[in-house]
Amino acid sequence: MAVEITRKDMSASELRAMAARTKNAKAARWMLAIALVLDDEPCRAIGPSDNGE
């Protein structure tokens, strides 16, 4: 399922900082997921693939 991010008033680093401060775990997970998308490097966080790349 594709989702369009329409609000870009916070950078990925600002979202990570806010996620670190919040006590709401569900909100923190959402913020970290959006930060990964904004970074445009989701593979970096997942790690190496099984096909040796």
NORJO-V127338 format. One record per residue. D_CENTER is the distance of its C-alpha to the mean C-alpha in whole Angstrom. Layout:
# NORJO-V127338
D_CENTER
D_CENTER
This chain:
# NORJO-V127338
16
15
13
14
12
15
14
13
15
12
10
7
10
11
8
8
12
12
10
12
15
15
17
16
14
13
12
10
8
7
6
4
3
4
3
3
5
7
7
9
9
8
11
11
9
11
15
18
19
22
24
25
22
